[in-house]
Amino acid sequence: MKKLVAAHPDKFERSSSPKAGAVFSAIGHNHVGIVIAVKDNTITVQEGNLDGVTNTFQDAKKDWQTKSYTLDQLRSIYGGVVFANPK
């Protein structure tokens, strides 16, 4: 997340709270996703690499989901998350 924000400070800002269009990173895990929508305390994300395996491109295209979580659920699942919010 630091590298994304550092490379594009005019486009992204680091935050602990998400906005639609944000990229999220799981703290301590090799996992990222995109925030599709935020409504009240519900966050809808698209995330991939759910099996934790480095896959071929063909397999990776099938290894993703769109899912809604509360912010607390998302933090609990991944042990914390940080967001690169669009400016």
N, CA, C and O atoms as a GROMACS GRO file, in nm:
protein
  348
    1MET      N    1   0.081  -0.117   0.000
    1MET     CA    2   0.000   0.000   0.000
    1MET      C    3   0.087   0.125   0.000
    1MET      O    4   0.056   0.223  -0.068
    2LYS      N    5   0.194   0.121   0.075
    2LYS     CA    6   0.285   0.236   0.080
    2LYS      C    7   0.338   0.269  -0.058
    2LYS      O    8   0.348   0.386  -0.096
    3LYS      N    9   0.373   0.165  -0.134
    3LYS     CA   10   0.430   0.188  -0.267
    3LYS      C   11   0.328   0.248  -0.362
    3LYS      O   12   0.362   0.335  -0.442
    4LEU      N   13   0.204   0.204  -0.354
    4LEU     CA   14   0.099   0.258  -0.440
    4LEU      C   15   0.077   0.406  -0.411
    4LEU      O   16   0.072   0.488  -0.502
    5VAL      N   17   0.064   0.440  -0.284
    5VAL     CA   18   0.042   0.579  -0.244
    5VAL      C   19   0.165   0.664  -0.277
    5VAL      O   20   0.151   0.777  -0.324
    6ALA      N   21   0.285   0.609  -0.254
    6ALA     CA   22   0.407   0.684  -0.284
    6ALA      C   23   0.423   0.708  -0.434
    6ALA      O   24   0.470   0.814  -0.477
    7ALA      N   25   0.385   0.610  -0.514
    7ALA     CA   26   0.399   0.623  -0.659
    7ALA      C   27   0.295   0.716  -0.720
    7ALA      O   28   0.318   0.776  -0.824
    8HIS      N   29   0.180   0.728  -0.653
    8HIS     CA   30   0.070   0.808  -0.708
    8HIS      C   31   0.006   0.895  -0.599
    8HIS      O   32  -0.114   0.881  -0.572
    9PRO      N   33   0.084   0.983  -0.537
    9PRO     CA   34   0.027   1.064  -0.427
    9PRO      C   35  -0.082   1.160  -0.474
    9PRO      O   36  -0.161   1.208  -0.393
   10ASP      N   37  -0.086   1.188  -0.602
   10ASP     CA   38  -0.190   1.275  -0.656
   10ASP      C   39  -0.322   1.200  -0.676
   10ASP      O   40  -0.427   1.262  -0.695
   11LYS      N   41  -0.318   1.067  -0.670
   11LYS     CA   42  -0.437   0.986  -0.697
   11LYS      C   43  -0.489   0.909  -0.577
   11LYS      O   44  -0.608   0.880  -0.570
   12PHE      N   45  -0.401   0.875  -0.481
   12PHE     CA   46  -0.440   0.792  -0.368
   12PHE      C   47  -0.390   0.850  -0.237
   12PHE      O   48  -0.289   0.920  -0.232
   13GLU      N   49  -0.464   0.820  -0.129
   13GLU     CA   50  -0.421   0.854   0.006
   13GLU      C   51  -0.447   0.734   0.096
   13GLU      O   52  -0.550   0.666   0.084
   14ARG      N   53  -0.354   0.708   0.185
   14ARG     CA   54  -0.366   0.596   0.278
   14ARG      C   55  -0.470   0.629   0.384
   14ARG      O   56  -0.478   0.742   0.432
   15SER      N   57  -0.552   0.529   0.420
   15SER     CA   58  -0.658   0.550   0.518
   15SER      C   59  -0.692   0.419   0.588
   15SER      O   60  -0.667   0.311   0.535
   16SER      N   61  -0.751   0.431   0.706
   16SER     CA   62  -0.802   0.312   0.776
   16SER      C   63  -0.951   0.294   0.747
   16SER      O   64  -1.010   0.193   0.787
   17SER      N   65  -1.012   0.391   0.678
   17SER     CA   66  -1.154   0.385   0.641
   17SER      C   67  -1.165   0.386   0.489
   17SER      O   68  -1.097   0.465   0.424
   18PRO      N   69  -1.249   0.300   0.432
   18PRO     CA   70  -1.254   0.287   0.286
   18PRO      C   71  -1.349   0.384   0.218
   18PRO      O   72  -1.445   0.434   0.277
   19LYS      N   73  -1.319   0.409   0.090
   19LYS     CA   74  -1.408   0.477  -0.004
   19LYS      C   75  -1.424   0.383  -0.123
   19LYS      O   76  -1.338   0.298  -0.148
   20ALA      N   77  -1.534   0.397  -0.195
   20ALA     CA   78  -1.551   0.320  -0.318
   20ALA      C   79  -1.435   0.352  -0.412
   20ALA      O   80  -1.396   0.468  -0.428
   21GLY      N   81  -1.380   0.249  -0.474
   21GLY     CA   82  -1.266   0.265  -0.564
   21GLY      C   83  -1.132   0.245  -0.496
   21GLY      O   84  -1.028   0.249  -0.562
   22ALA      N   85  -1.134   0.223  -0.365
   22ALA     CA   86  -1.009   0.203  -0.291
   22ALA      C   87  -0.951   0.065  -0.320
   22ALA      O   88  -1.022  -0.029  -0.356
   23VAL      N   89  -0.821   0.056  -0.304
   23VAL     CA   90  -0.751  -0.073  -0.304
   23VAL      C   91  -0.724  -0.103  -0.158
   23VAL      O   92  -0.680  -0.016  -0.083
   24PHE      N   93  -0.752  -0.228  -0.115
   24PHE     CA   94  -0.720  -0.262   0.024
   24PHE      C   95  -0.613  -0.368   0.028
   24PHE      O   96  -0.599  -0.450  -0.063
   25SER      N   97  -0.538  -0.365   0.136
   25SER     CA   98  -0.432  -0.462   0.160
   25SER      C   99  -0.452  -0.520   0.298
   25SER      O  100  -0.474  -0.447   0.395
   26ALA      N  101  -0.443  -0.652   0.308
   26ALA     CA  102  -0.453  -0.720   0.436
   26ALA      C  103  -0.318  -0.710   0.507
   26ALA      O  104  -0.215  -0.748   0.450
   27ILE      N  105  -0.319  -0.662   0.629
   27ILE     CA  106  -0.196  -0.645   0.705
   27ILE      C  107  -0.143  -0.783   0.744
   27ILE      O  108  -0.214  -0.862   0.807
   28GLY      N  109  -0.020  -0.811   0.707
   28GLY     CA  110   0.042  -0.938   0.742
   28GLY      C  111   0.007  -1.054   0.650
   28GLY      O  112   0.050  -1.166   0.674
   29HIS      N  113  -0.072  -1.028   0.546
   29HIS     CA  114  -0.109  -1.130   0.450
   29HIS      C  115  -0.076  -1.080   0.310
   29HIS      O  116  -0.074  -0.959   0.286
   30ASN      N  117  -0.053  -1.170   0.220
   30ASN     CA  118  -0.030  -1.134   0.081
   30ASN      C  119  -0.164  -1.134   0.010
   30ASN      O  120  -0.193  -1.222  -0.070
   31HIS      N  121  -0.247  -1.032   0.041
   31HIS     CA  122  -0.383  -1.030  -0.011
   31HIS      C  123  -0.427  -0.887  -0.034
   31HIS      O  124  -0.410  -0.801   0.053
   32VAL      N  125  -0.484  -0.861  -0.150
   32VAL     CA  126  -0.538  -0.729  -0.182
   32VAL      C  127  -0.675  -0.745  -0.245
   32VAL      O  128  -0.713  -0.854  -0.289
   33GLY      N  129  -0.749  -0.636  -0.248
   33GLY     CA  130  -0.879  -0.636  -0.313
   33GLY      C  131  -0.917  -0.493  -0.348
   33GLY      O  132  -0.845  -0.399  -0.317
   34ILE      N  133  -1.032  -0.479  -0.413
   34ILE     CA  134  -1.082  -0.349  -0.454
   34ILE      C  135  -1.217  -0.327  -0.387
   34ILE      O  136  -1.302  -0.415  -0.385
   35VAL      N  137  -1.235  -0.208  -0.332
   35VAL     CA  138  -1.362  -0.172  -0.271
   35VAL      C  139  -1.456  -0.123  -0.381
   35VAL      O  140  -1.428  -0.025  -0.449
   36ILE      N  141  -1.566  -0.193  -0.397
   36ILE     CA  142  -1.664  -0.161  -0.501
   36ILE      C  143  -1.766  -0.059  -0.450
   36ILE      O  144  -1.805   0.032  -0.523
   37ALA      N  145  -1.807  -0.073  -0.325
   37ALA     CA  146  -1.908   0.017  -0.269
   37ALA      C  147  -1.894   0.022  -0.117
   37ALA      O  148  -1.848  -0.072  -0.054
   38VAL      N  149  -1.936   0.136  -0.062
   38VAL     CA  150  -1.942   0.154   0.083
   38VAL      C  151  -2.078   0.215   0.114
   38VAL      O  152  -2.112   0.322   0.062
   39LYS      N  153  -2.155   0.146   0.198
   39LYS     CA  154  -2.285   0.199   0.239
   39LYS      C  155  -2.300   0.174   0.388
   39LYS      O  156  -2.304   0.060   0.433
   40ASP      N  157  -2.310   0.283   0.463
   40ASP     CA  158  -2.313   0.276   0.609
   40ASP      C  159  -2.190   0.200   0.657
   40ASP      O  160  -2.078   0.245   0.633
   41ASN      N  161  -2.208   0.085   0.723
   41ASN     CA  162  -2.094   0.007   0.771
   41ASN      C  163  -2.070  -0.118   0.686
   41ASN      O  164  -1.998  -0.209   0.728
   42THR      N  165  -2.129  -0.123   0.567
   42THR     CA  166  -2.112  -0.238   0.480
   42THR      C  167  -2.021  -0.203   0.362
   42THR      O  168  -2.040  -0.102   0.294
   43ILE      N  169  -1.921  -0.288   0.342
   43ILE     CA  170  -1.823  -0.267   0.236
   43ILE      C  171  -1.835  -0.384   0.139
   43ILE      O  172  -1.829  -0.500   0.180
   44THR      N  173  -1.852  -0.354   0.012
   44THR     CA  174  -1.854  -0.457  -0.092
   44THR      C  175  -1.720  -0.454  -0.163
   44THR      O  176  -1.677  -0.350  -0.212
   45VAL      N  177  -1.656  -0.570  -0.167
   45VAL     CA  178  -1.521  -0.579  -0.226
   45VAL      C  179  -1.517  -0.688  -0.333
   45VAL      O  180  -1.599  -0.780  -0.335
   46GLN      N  181  -1.422  -0.674  -0.422
   46GLN     CA  182  -1.383  -0.782  -0.512
   46GLN      C  183  -1.243  -0.821  -0.470
   46GLN      O  184  -1.155  -0.737  -0.457
   47GLU      N  185  -1.224  -0.950  -0.450
   47GLU     CA  186  -1.094  -0.999  -0.406
   47GLU      C  187  -1.063  -1.131  -0.474
   47GLU      O  188  -1.153  -1.207  -0.512
   48GLY      N  189  -0.936  -1.157  -0.489
   48GLY     CA  190  -0.892  -1.279  -0.557
   48GLY      C  191  -0.786  -1.351  -0.477
   48GLY      O  192  -0.754  -1.314  -0.364
   49ASN      N  193  -0.732  -1.455  -0.539
   49ASN     CA  194  -0.632  -1.541  -0.476
   49ASN      C  195  -0.683  -1.596  -0.345
   49ASN      O  196  -0.612  -1.599  -0.244
   50LEU      N  197  -0.807  -1.641  -0.348
   50LEU     CA  198  -0.870  -1.691  -0.226
   50LEU      C  199  -0.813  -1.824  -0.179
   50LEU      O  200  -0.823  -1.858  -0.061
   51ASP      N  201  -0.754  -1.900  -0.271
   51ASP     CA  202  -0.697  -2.029  -0.231
   51ASP      C  203  -0.553  -2.017  -0.183
   51ASP      O  204  -0.495  -2.116  -0.138
   52GLY      N  205  -0.494  -1.897  -0.193
   52GLY     CA  206  -0.359  -1.875  -0.143
   52GLY      C  207  -0.250  -1.941  -0.226
   52GLY      O  208  -0.136  -1.952  -0.182
   53VAL      N  209  -0.284  -1.984  -0.347
   53VAL     CA  210  -0.190  -2.053  -0.434
   53VAL      C  211  -0.157  -1.964  -0.553
   53VAL      O  212  -0.244  -1.894  -0.605
   54THR      N  213  -0.032  -1.965  -0.596
   54THR     CA  214   0.004  -1.895  -0.718
   54THR      C  215  -0.046  -1.978  -0.834
   54THR      O  216   0.001  -2.089  -0.858
   55ASN      N  217  -0.144  -1.924  -0.906
   55ASN     CA  218  -0.211  -1.998  -1.012
   55ASN      C  219  -0.170  -1.950  -1.150
   55ASN      O  220  -0.108  -1.844  -1.166
   56THR      N  221  -0.205  -2.029  -1.249
   56THR     CA  222  -0.194  -1.982  -1.386
   56THR      C  223  -0.297  -1.873  -1.406
   56THR      O  224  -0.390  -1.860  -1.326
   57PHE      N  225  -0.283  -1.793  -1.510
   57PHE     CA  226  -0.379  -1.687  -1.537
   57PHE      C  227  -0.519  -1.745  -1.556
   57PHE      O  228  -0.616  -1.687  -1.507
   58GLN      N  229  -0.530  -1.857  -1.624
   58GLN     CA  230  -0.662  -1.920  -1.646
   58GLN      C  231  -0.728  -1.958  -1.514
   58GLN      O  232  -0.847  -1.936  -1.496
   59ASP      N  233  -0.651  -2.016  -1.422
   59ASP     CA  234  -0.706  -2.053  -1.291
   59ASP      C  235  -0.736  -1.929  -1.207
   59ASP      O  236  -0.837  -1.925  -1.137
   60ALA      N  237  -0.650  -1.830  -1.214
   60ALA     CA  238  -0.668  -1.709  -1.134
   60ALA      C  239  -0.795  -1.635  -1.172
   60ALA      O  240  -0.857  -1.572  -1.087
   61LYS      N  241  -0.834  -1.642  -1.298
   61LYS     CA  242  -0.957  -1.574  -1.341
   61LYS      C  243  -1.081  -1.631  -1.273
   61LYS      O  244  -1.183  -1.563  -1.264
   62LYS      N  245  -1.073  -1.755  -1.226
   62LYS     CA  246  -1.186  -1.820  -1.158
   62LYS      C  247  -1.178  -1.807  -1.006
   62LYS      O  248  -1.275  -1.837  -0.936
   63ASP      N  249  -1.064  -1.764  -0.955
   63ASP     CA  250  -1.038  -1.760  -0.812
   63ASP      C  251  -1.060  -1.620  -0.756
   63ASP      O  252  -0.965  -1.557  -0.707
   64TRP      N  253  -1.184  -1.570  -0.762
   64TRP     CA  254  -1.217  -1.439  -0.709
   64TRP      C  255  -1.363  -1.438  -0.667
   64TRP      O  256  -1.440  -1.527  -0.703
   65GLN      N  257  -1.400  -1.336  -0.592
   65GLN     CA  258  -1.539  -1.323  -0.548
   65GLN      C  259  -1.572  -1.177  -0.523
   65GLN      O  260  -1.484  -1.094  -0.500
   66THR      N  261  -1.699  -1.147  -0.528
   66THR     CA  262  -1.753  -1.019  -0.483
   66THR      C  263  -1.830  -1.050  -0.357
   66THR      O  264  -1.920  -1.134  -0.357
   67LYS      N  265  -1.797  -0.980  -0.248
   67LYS     CA  266  -1.858  -1.011  -0.120
   67LYS      C  267  -1.872  -0.884  -0.038
   67LYS      O  268  -1.793  -0.791  -0.052
   68SER      N  269  -1.973  -0.882   0.049
   68SER     CA  270  -1.995  -0.769   0.139
   68SER      C  271  -1.960  -0.809   0.282
   68SER      O  272  -1.992  -0.918   0.328
   69TYR      N  273  -1.894  -0.718   0.350
   69TYR     CA  274  -1.852  -0.736   0.489
   69TYR      C  275  -1.882  -0.607   0.565
   69TYR      O  276  -1.898  -0.501   0.504
   70THR      N  277  -1.889  -0.616   0.697
   70THR     CA  278  -1.876  -0.494   0.776
   70THR      C  279  -1.726  -0.466   0.785
   70THR      O  280  -1.645  -0.556   0.761
   71LEU      N  281  -1.690  -0.344   0.819
   71LEU     CA  282  -1.549  -0.311   0.832
   71LEU      C  283  -1.485  -0.396   0.941
   71LEU      O  284  -1.372  -0.441   0.926
   72ASP      N  285  -1.557  -0.420   1.051
   72ASP     CA  286  -1.503  -0.505   1.157
   72ASP      C  287  -1.481  -0.648   1.111
   72ASP      O  288  -1.381  -0.710   1.149
   73GLN      N  289  -1.572  -0.702   1.029
   73GLN     CA  290  -1.553  -0.838   0.976
   73GLN      C  291  -1.430  -0.844   0.888
   73GLN      O  292  -1.349  -0.936   0.900
   74LEU      N  293  -1.414  -0.747   0.799
   74LEU     CA  294  -1.299  -0.747   0.708
   74LEU      C  295  -1.169  -0.739   0.788
   74LEU      O  296  -1.073  -0.811   0.759
   75ARG      N  297  -1.166  -0.653   0.888
   75ARG     CA  298  -1.047  -0.642   0.973
   75ARG      C  299  -1.020  -0.773   1.047
   75ARG      O  300  -0.905  -0.815   1.060
   76SER      N  301  -1.124  -0.837   1.097
   76SER     CA  302  -1.109  -0.961   1.171
   76SER      C  303  -1.058  -1.075   1.083
   76SER      O  304  -0.971  -1.151   1.124
   77ILE      N  305  -1.112  -1.085   0.964
   77ILE     CA  306  -1.072  -1.192   0.872
   77ILE      C  307  -0.924  -1.184   0.838
   77ILE      O  308  -0.854  -1.285   0.834
   78TYR      N  309  -0.876  -1.061   0.812
   78TYR     CA  310  -0.739  -1.044   0.764
   78TYR      C  311  -0.644  -0.991   0.870
   78TYR      O  312  -0.528  -0.962   0.838
   79GLY      N  313  -0.688  -0.978   0.994
   79GLY     CA  314  -0.599  -0.930   1.099
   79GLY      C  315  -0.567  -0.783   1.083
   79GLY      O  316  -0.465  -0.735   1.133
   80GLY      N  317  -0.653  -0.711   1.014
   80GLY     CA  318  -0.634  -0.569   0.989
   80GLY      C  319  -0.624  -0.541   0.841
   80GLY      O  320  -0.574  -0.624   0.764
   81VAL      N  321  -0.671  -0.425   0.800
   81VAL     CA  322  -0.662  -0.384   0.660
   81VAL      C  323  -0.628  -0.236   0.654
   81VAL      O  324  -0.655  -0.160   0.748
   82VAL      N  325  -0.568  -0.197   0.544
   82VAL     CA  326  -0.540  -0.057   0.518
   82VAL      C  327  -0.588  -0.028   0.376
   82VAL      O  328  -0.588  -0.116   0.290
   83PHE      N  329  -0.630   0.095   0.352
   83PHE     CA  330  -0.690   0.132   0.225
   83PHE      C  331  -0.609   0.240   0.155
   83PHE      O  332  -0.558   0.331   0.220
   84ALA      N  333  -0.598   0.231   0.025
   84ALA     CA  334  -0.548   0.339  -0.059
   84ALA      C  335  -0.671   0.396  -0.128
   84ALA      O  336  -0.717   0.344  -0.230
   85ASN      N  337  -0.723   0.505  -0.070
   85ASN     CA  338  -0.845   0.566  -0.120
   85ASN      C  339  -0.816   0.659  -0.236
   85ASN      O  340  -0.714   0.729  -0.237
   86PRO      N  341  -0.907   0.660  -0.335
   86PRO     CA  342  -0.888   0.757  -0.443
   86PRO      C  343  -0.913   0.898  -0.390
   86PRO      O  344  -1.000   0.919  -0.305
   87LYS      N  345  -0.837   0.993  -0.441
   87LYS     CA  346  -0.857   1.134  -0.401
   87LYS      C  347  -0.968   1.196  -0.483
   87LYS      O  348  -1.000   1.313  -0.465
   0.00000   0.00000   0.00000
